[in-house]
């Protein structure tokens, strides 16, 4: 995380536009981009398995176009959309933690098996992120955005 100057998801620390420090591309219709990574590590010490995953926001790779910051409505609604991306990443980080906590005899598994499970869970997360953007049209469909934001907040509260 340090190399990316990333910070971990926290319910007490919502995103702010000042966190988006990257340069927006000159072309394209996207108004902003949230860059995050699910940082994970595992190890076995004897039969004791330790797994850690953190949803980390990457400020230098995240950006917002100036036109968004100059419009109070866009500034608010698009930040909510981007926050929900990061919240959804945390939902999946928690799902990963549960999957590895529930894994029978993890230290008897090979690194390849562990990596395959991690890859599958990561693909599930990326797929849901794409569906979120598709169903909300990147936050432009207000009722869909509101539904996703409520759903993700409930999932965070329930896990």
N, C-alpha and C positions, 0 to 999 in steps of 0.2 A: 504494500500500500504506500509505503514511503516514497518509492520511486515515482509513483503516479501523483504524489501529493494528494492522495485520496483521503476522504474521511468516512467513517462508518455511519450507517443509517442509525438514526435515533429519533424516537417519538418526540423528544424534547428539542430537536434541532431540525426544523423544517428547512427546505431549500429556500434560498433567496437569490434574486437575480445576480447579486454580487458574487455568487459562487460560480457563475458561468463565465469562465475566463478565457475560453478558446476563441478563435477567430471564426466567424461564420463564413461559409463558402459564398462566393459571389453569385453563383447560380443556384437554382433549385427553389422549390416552393416551401420547404420546411421553414418555420419561423424560429424554432429553437431545437436544441438536441441535448438530451441528458445522456451522458456517458457514465456508465458504472460497470463494475465487475463484481462477480461473486468470487471473492478470494477464498481459497480453501486449502487446508493442509490436514494431513492425517499421519499417524504413526502408531506403531505397536511397541509396547514395552512388555515383553513376555506375552501374556494373554490380555493385557489391558490396552484397549483401543481408544485412542483420542482423536476426535475429529472436530475441526473448527471451520466455520464458514462465516464470512462477513460480507454484507452488501456494502460496497464502497463506492462513493460518488467521486468521479474523476473531473475536477474543475478545469484542468487545462485542455481536456478533450470535449468539454461541454460548452455550448455557445448559444447566444441569442442574437437575433438581428435587431439593429437599432430601431427599426420601425415598430417593433413590439413594445419597446420601452417607452416610446413616445405616445402610446395609446393606452389610457388607463384601463379600459375594458380588456384589451388583449393582454396587457401586462398581468392582470389578475387571472384571467381564464387560462392562458397558456402556462403560467407558472403552476396552476393547479394540475393541469394535464401532465406536466413534467414531474411534479411531486408524486403523482399517482404511478408513473413509471418506476420511480425509485422505491415507493411503497410496495409495489408489486414485486420488485426484486427482493425486498425483505421478506415478503410472504414466501417466496420460493427458497430463500436461505433457510427459513424456519422449516420448510418442508424437507429440505436436504438434511438438516440436523435430525429430524424425526426419523427419516429413512435410515440414517447411519446408526442412530440409537437402537433401532429395531432390527438391525442386521444381525443375524445369528452367526456367531463365531467369526467376526470380521478379521481377526488376526490369522485365521487359517486360510484366508483368501489371498490370492495373488494381487500384486499391484495392478495388473491388467484387469482383473475383475472389479476392483475398487474403482479404477478409472472409467470402466464401462458404465457402472452405475452412476457415477458422477456426470459423465457425458450425457446419459439419458435424461437425468434430472435437469441438466443445463439446457438441453434441447427443449424439454417441456416448458421451461421458463421462457426461452426465446420465442417459442411458438405462441405462448399466451401474450407476450408483449406485442407480437405482430398482430394478433387478433384484437387486442386493445386498440391499437392504432387504426386498424381497418374498421372496427365497429364504431369508433368515435370520429372517424375521418380526422385523425390527429388532433382531437379535441374540439373540432368545429361543430359537431352535432351535440348541442347542449344537453338534451335529455339523455342521450347515450353516455355522455361524459359523466353526468350526475350519477347515473346508475352504476357505472364502473367505479367511480370514486367511493360511493357508498359500499359497494360490494367489497372492494379492497380494504376499506377501513374496518368493516365487519370481520374480515378474515384476519386482519392484524389483531383486533381485539379478542378474537376467539382462539388465538394460538399462543 
